[in-house]
Amino acid sequence: MKEIRSIAREYFHHPYEDKLKIKLSASTGYRGYQRIGEHITKDTPDMHEAIDCYREVKHGIYGDLGEVMQGSNTRPSNPPNFKQLMEEYVDCCTGALLYYILF
């Protein structure tokens, strides 16, 4: 967890333009970066940055129902070990459908 928190902090200190390279959108299967205030909970903007990642859903596995969530997680290329650490983290979260990296 210390490594995850450290690498997340490193990523969130990058310039905004760099973070937008993995911006969350419908075309990314609702995975990726969200700036402060972009995520809404009960009609109130959340005051955190986040990278939303989900259990990867293979195309067609749930038919039309799962279409909106199909795809792979988007991860930054910098820091270089971000992807590896996040995959290890996800493996440790067995059974979790969603995880957030918050700062």
C-alpha positions in Angstrom: 0.0 0.0 0.0 2.9 2.4 0.7 4.2 1.9 -2.8 0.7 2.4 -4.3 0.2 5.7 -2.3 3.7 6.9 -3.2 3.3 6.2 -7.0 -0.2 7.7 -7.0 1.1 10.9 -5.3 3.9 11.1 -7.9 1.4 10.8 -10.7 -1.0 13.4 -9.3 1.8 15.9 -9.1 2.2 15.7 -12.9 1.0 18.7 -15.0 -2.7 18.6 -15.8 -2.0 18.2 -19.5 -0.2 15.0 -18.8 -3.0 13.6 -16.7 -5.5 14.4 -19.5 -3.8 11.8 -21.7 -5.8 9.1 -19.8 -9.0 11.1 -19.2 -12.1 9.1 -18.2 -14.7 9.0 -20.9 -17.4 6.8 -22.4 -14.9 5.7 -25.1 -12.5 4.4 -22.4 -15.2 2.3 -20.8 -15.4 5.0 -18.0 -11.9 4.3 -16.9 -9.2 6.9 -16.4 -8.3 10.2 -14.8 -10.9 12.6 -13.2 -9.9 16.0 -12.0 -11.1 17.6 -8.8 -14.8 18.2 -8.8 -15.5 16.1 -11.9 -16.9 13.0 -10.0 -20.4 13.7 -8.6 -21.8 11.8 -5.6 -25.4 12.6 -4.6 -25.4 15.8 -6.7 -22.2 17.0 -5.0 -18.8 17.3 -6.7 -16.2 15.2 -5.0 -13.1 17.1 -3.9 -10.4 14.7 -5.1 -8.5 13.6 -8.2 -8.9 10.0 -9.1 -8.0 7.3 -11.6 -11.0 5.0 -12.0 -10.2 1.4 -12.9 -12.5 -1.6 -13.1 -12.1 -5.3 -13.5 -11.4 -5.6 -17.1 -14.4 -6.9 -19.1 -13.9 -8.8 -22.3 -15.9 -7.7 -25.3 -19.2 -9.5 -25.6 -18.9 -11.5 -22.3 -22.1 -9.9 -20.9 -23.8 -9.1 -24.2 -25.3 -5.7 -24.6 -25.6 -5.3 -20.8 -21.9 -5.1 -20.3 -21.1 -3.1 -23.5 -20.7 0.2 -21.6 -18.0 -1.2 -19.3 -16.0 -3.2 -21.9 -12.4 -2.4 -22.3 -9.1 -2.2 -20.6 -7.9 0.1 -17.9 -6.1 3.2 -18.9 -2.9 3.9 -17.0 -0.2 6.5 -17.3 3.1 5.6 -18.8 4.9 7.7 -16.3 5.8 6.8 -13.6 7.1 3.7 -15.5 6.2 1.1 -12.8 2.6 2.4 -12.4 1.0 -0.4 -14.4 2.9 -3.2 -12.7 2.2 -1.9 -9.2 -1.5 -1.4 -10.0 -1.8 -4.9 -11.4 -0.3 -6.3 -8.2 -2.7 -4.1 -6.2 -5.7 -5.4 -8.2 -4.6 -9.0 -7.6 -4.6 -8.3 -3.9 -8.2 -6.9 -4.1 -9.7 -10.2 -5.1 -13.4 -9.9 -5.5 -13.4 -6.1 -5.8 -15.1 -4.8 -8.9 -13.9 -1.3 -8.6 -10.9 0.5 -7.1 -10.0 4.1 -6.9 -6.7 5.9 -6.5 -7.4 9.1 -4.7 -5.3 12.0 -3.8 
